[in-house]
Amino acid sequence: MMHTEFDITEGKILFLEGNNCKRGIKFAQAELKNPLRLLTTTVGIDSKKVRRLAVRSDVPVPKDKVAGMIRIARQKKVEAPVKMGQIIVADILKTGASIIASSTVEE
């Protein structure tokens, strides 16, 4: 198991040791200031084959908005057919991110 040590002062990473990735400090700094996540969940679908459709955000979204986005998405129900990449919820919570279908459902 790898052990990482770091020192944070006034919201800035001054020291980071134990990471194998050259982008570790940049990632850690971004994670401190504005943590982002790719949202994945499901929505209801009116289809003969499946009852839930896997969906995701088209871009990473602010971590503190994920729970609210999931609540909104889970209330949504779509009708088949649905194409992979089709927008299910546009500009969710005014973040500029859209919730899109992760797969195609023909009927």
N, C-alpha and C positions, 0 to 999 in steps of 0.2 A: 504494500500500500504506500502510495506516494504521500509525502508530507510537504505542505506548502507553508512558508512563513511570509508574513507581510507586515508592513508598518503603514498606518494611515494617519495623516495629520491634516486637520481642517479639510476633510473630504478629498484629499489627494493621496494617492499611493506613492510613498517615497521609496519603498523597498519591497520587492517581490522575489522570492527565491523558491525553487522547487518545481516551477512550471517548466514543462518541456516545449511549450509552444512559444514561438517568438512574439506572437500577438497577445500573450498573456496579460501584460500590464495594460495594454489598450482595452482588452475585453473587461478586465477587472475594473478599470476606471469607468467605463460605460455602464457596467453593472451597478456601480455605486451611485452614479448620477441619474441614470434613466434605464432601469432594467426593462428589457423587452422580451416577449415570449411569442412564439407562434401558437396561436389558439387552434385547438382541435376539439370538435364536439360532434353531435349529430342533430339532425332535425327530422321531424316527421315527414313521411312521403306517402302520397296516395299512389300505391303501386301494387300490382298483383304478386310481385316477387319478393319485395322487401318492405319492412315497416319503418326503418330508419335510414337516413342518408348521411354518410360521413361528410363533414364539411370542415373547412379550415380558413384561417385568415390568409389573405393574399400577401401580406407583409407582416413582420413582427409588430406586435402591439404593446402598449405600455402595460406592464405587469399588474398595476393597480386597477386596470380597467377590465381585466380578463373575466372576473366573476360576473360583472354586469353584462358583458358581451355574451357570455354563455347563457345567462337568463333570457336575453332577447332572442338569441338564436334558437334556443330550445322551445320557444313559444311559436316558432315559425313552422308552417306545414306547406310543402310544395307538392305539385302534381307531376307525375311522370308524363312524358320523358324529361330527363334532366341530363345535360352534358357536363362532363368533367370541365371544371373551370368556370361554369356558369355562375353568375353572381346571384346569391341567395338573399343577402342583406348588404346593400350598398352603404358606404360611409358610416359604418356602425359607430354609434356614440360620437359622431363628428370627429373621428380620428383620421379619416382619410383611408382607412382600411376597409376592405369588403370581405364578407364571408362568402366563400365560393365552394362549389361542389367538388369533392375529392375523387368522385368517380362518376361514371355514366350509368344511368338506369334507363333502359329503353321503355319498359312498361310495367 
